[in-house]
Amino acid sequence: METHFGLNYHETAETTNGRFFLATSNIPSDDPGTPWHLHSKEDEWVLIFSGALKVCVSDEEYLLKSGDHLKIPKASWHRWSPVKNFSSHVMFLFSPAGIEDMFREWDQIHGEIEDVGMKYGTAILK
């Protein structure tokens, strides 16, 4: 299985004719989470298989637990972080596909990810 930037790739643009990218991730409880960011090209879905994540979308905050899911519309500022003492197994789905190439590139660099993100329509706040 292809893995980049902590994501296990299950379906990509190559296997879905560009319709979606599907990945899973095991997120430890001490993971710092993501900075505020937005995807200008993709809607994103988050599904919690086990554990819990706090997901902020614009000015709304959601506590997602096992079995919960959330759609994050494209161009929405968002971030996620683990809930203290909860490691999580999570599925991420992006539609349309293509953003998986950004994660591939991020795996190759060490340091600033903002420029690569912008190349794929992802803006990141520092």
C-alpha positions as a Markdown table, in Angstrom:
| # | Residue | x | y | z |
|---|---|---|---|---|
| 1 | Met | 0.0 | 0.0 | 0.0 |
| 2 | Glu | 1.3 | 3.5 | -0.9 |
| 3 | Thr | 1.8 | 5.7 | 2.2 |
| 4 | His | 2.7 | 9.4 | 2.2 |
| 5 | Phe | 2.6 | 12.0 | 4.9 |
| 6 | Gly | 0.9 | 9.6 | 7.3 |
| 7 | Leu | -1.8 | 8.7 | 4.9 |
| 8 | Asn | -2.4 | 5.1 | 3.6 |
| 9 | Tyr | -3.6 | 5.4 | 0.1 |
| 10 | His | -6.6 | 3.1 | -0.8 |
| 11 | Glu | -8.0 | 4.8 | -3.9 |
| 12 | Thr | -6.4 | 7.6 | -6.1 |
| 13 | Ala | -7.1 | 9.5 | -9.2 |
| 14 | Glu | -5.5 | 6.6 | -11.1 |
| 15 | Thr | -8.0 | 4.1 | -9.7 |
| 16 | Thr | -11.1 | 6.3 | -9.6 |
| 17 | Asn | -10.8 | 8.2 | -13.0 |
| 18 | Gly | -10.1 | 11.3 | -11.0 |
| 19 | Arg | -13.4 | 11.1 | -9.0 |
| 20 | Phe | -11.9 | 10.8 | -5.5 |
| 21 | Phe | -8.9 | 10.1 | -3.3 |
| 22 | Leu | -9.5 | 7.8 | -0.3 |
| 23 | Ala | -6.9 | 7.4 | 2.5 |
| 24 | Thr | -6.8 | 6.2 | 6.1 |
| 25 | Ser | -4.5 | 7.3 | 8.9 |
| 26 | Asn | -3.7 | 6.2 | 12.4 |
| 27 | Ile | -3.4 | 9.4 | 14.4 |
| 28 | Pro | -1.6 | 9.2 | 17.8 |
| 29 | Ser | -3.0 | 11.1 | 20.7 |
| 30 | Asp | 0.1 | 13.4 | 20.8 |
| 31 | Asp | -0.2 | 14.4 | 17.2 |
| 32 | Pro | -0.2 | 18.2 | 16.9 |
| 33 | Gly | -3.0 | 18.2 | 14.4 |
| 34 | Thr | -3.1 | 20.4 | 11.3 |
| 35 | Pro | -2.7 | 24.2 | 11.0 |
| 36 | Trp | -5.7 | 26.1 | 9.7 |
| 37 | His | -5.9 | 25.4 | 5.9 |
| 38 | Leu | -8.4 | 25.3 | 3.0 |
| 39 | His | -8.7 | 23.2 | -0.1 |
| 40 | Ser | -9.9 | 25.3 | -3.1 |
| 41 | Lys | -10.5 | 22.4 | -5.4 |
| 42 | Glu | -11.8 | 19.5 | -3.2 |
| 43 | Asp | -14.6 | 18.7 | -0.7 |
| 44 | Glu | -13.2 | 16.7 | 2.1 |
| 45 | Trp | -14.9 | 14.1 | 4.3 |
| 46 | Val | -13.6 | 12.8 | 7.6 |
| 47 | Leu | -14.9 | 9.5 | 9.1 |
| 48 | Ile | -13.8 | 8.3 | 12.5 |
| 49 | Phe | -13.4 | 4.5 | 12.7 |
| 50 | Ser | -12.1 | 4.7 | 16.3 |
| 51 | Gly | -10.9 | 7.3 | 18.7 |
| 52 | Ala | -11.9 | 11.0 | 18.5 |
| 53 | Leu | -10.9 | 14.2 | 16.7 |
| 54 | Lys | -11.8 | 17.8 | 17.2 |
| 55 | Val | -12.5 | 19.3 | 13.8 |
| 56 | Cys | -13.0 | 23.1 | 13.4 |
| 57 | Val | -14.6 | 24.4 | 10.3 |
| 58 | Ser | -14.7 | 28.2 | 10.0 |
| 59 | Asp | -16.3 | 29.2 | 13.3 |
| 60 | Glu | -17.8 | 25.8 | 14.2 |
| 61 | Glu | -16.2 | 23.2 | 16.3 |
| 62 | Tyr | -17.1 | 19.5 | 16.1 |
| 63 | Leu | -16.2 | 16.6 | 18.3 |
| 64 | Leu | -16.1 | 13.5 | 16.1 |
| 65 | Lys | -16.1 | 10.1 | 17.8 |
| 66 | Ser | -16.2 | 6.5 | 16.5 |
| 67 | Gly | -18.8 | 6.2 | 13.7 |
| 68 | Asp | -19.1 | 10.0 | 13.2 |
| 69 | His | -18.4 | 11.7 | 9.9 |
| 70 | Leu | -18.2 | 15.3 | 8.6 |
| 71 | Lys | -18.2 | 16.9 | 5.2 |
| 72 | Ile | -15.9 | 19.9 | 4.8 |
| 73 | Pro | -16.9 | 21.9 | 1.8 |
| 74 | Lys | -14.1 | 23.2 | -0.5 |
| 75 | Ala | -12.8 | 26.6 | 0.2 |
| 76 | Ser | -13.7 | 26.3 | 4.0 |
| 77 | Trp | -11.0 | 27.1 | 6.5 |
| 78 | His | -10.6 | 24.1 | 8.8 |
| 79 | Arg | -8.2 | 22.2 | 11.0 |
| 80 | Trp | -8.3 | 19.0 | 13.1 |
| 81 | Ser | -6.5 | 17.8 | 16.3 |
| 82 | Pro | -6.7 | 14.7 | 18.3 |
| 83 | Val | -8.7 | 14.7 | 21.5 |
| 84 | Lys | -6.4 | 14.2 | 24.5 |
| 85 | Asn | -5.7 | 10.6 | 25.4 |
| 86 | Phe | -7.4 | 9.3 | 22.2 |
| 87 | Ser | -5.5 | 7.8 | 19.3 |
| 88 | Ser | -7.7 | 7.6 | 16.2 |
| 89 | His | -8.1 | 5.6 | 13.1 |
| 90 | Val | -9.6 | 7.9 | 10.5 |
| 91 | Met | -10.7 | 7.8 | 6.8 |
| 92 | Phe | -10.2 | 10.9 | 4.7 |
| 93 | Leu | -12.0 | 11.2 | 1.3 |
| 94 | Phe | -11.3 | 14.1 | -1.1 |
| 95 | Ser | -13.4 | 14.8 | -4.2 |
| 96 | Pro | -12.3 | 15.3 | -6.9 |
| 97 | Ala | -9.0 | 13.4 | -6.7 |
| 98 | Gly | -5.6 | 15.0 | -7.3 |
| 99 | Ile | -4.6 | 16.3 | -3.8 |
| 100 | Glu | -2.8 | 13.0 | -3.2 |
| 101 | Asp | 0.0 | 14.3 | -5.3 |
| 102 | Met | 0.5 | 17.1 | -2.8 |
| 103 | Phe | 0.9 | 14.6 | 0.0 |
| 104 | Arg | 3.4 | 12.7 | -2.2 |
| 105 | Glu | 5.5 | 15.9 | -2.6 |
| 106 | Trp | 5.2 | 16.8 | 1.0 |
| 107 | Asp | 6.8 | 13.5 | 1.9 |
| 108 | Gln | 9.8 | 14.4 | -0.2 |
| 109 | Ile | 10.5 | 17.8 | 1.3 |
| 110 | His | 11.7 | 18.8 | 4.8 |
| 111 | Gly | 10.5 | 22.1 | 6.0 |
| 112 | Glu | 8.0 | 24.6 | 4.5 |
| 113 | Ile | 5.0 | 23.0 | 2.9 |
| 114 | Glu | 3.1 | 26.1 | 2.0 |
| 115 | Asp | 4.5 | 26.6 | -1.5 |
| 116 | Val | 3.7 | 23.0 | -2.4 |
| 117 | Gly | 0.2 | 23.3 | -0.9 |
| 118 | Met | -0.5 | 26.4 | -3.1 |
| 119 | Lys | 0.5 | 24.5 | -6.2 |
| 120 | Tyr | -2.4 | 22.1 | -5.4 |
| 121 | Gly | -4.9 | 24.8 | -4.3 |
| 122 | Thr | -4.3 | 24.3 | -0.6 |
| 123 | Ala | -3.7 | 27.5 | 1.5 |
| 124 | Ile | -2.1 | 27.1 | 4.9 |
| 125 | Leu | -2.0 | 29.6 | 7.7 |
| 126 | Lys | 1.3 | 29.6 | 9.7 |
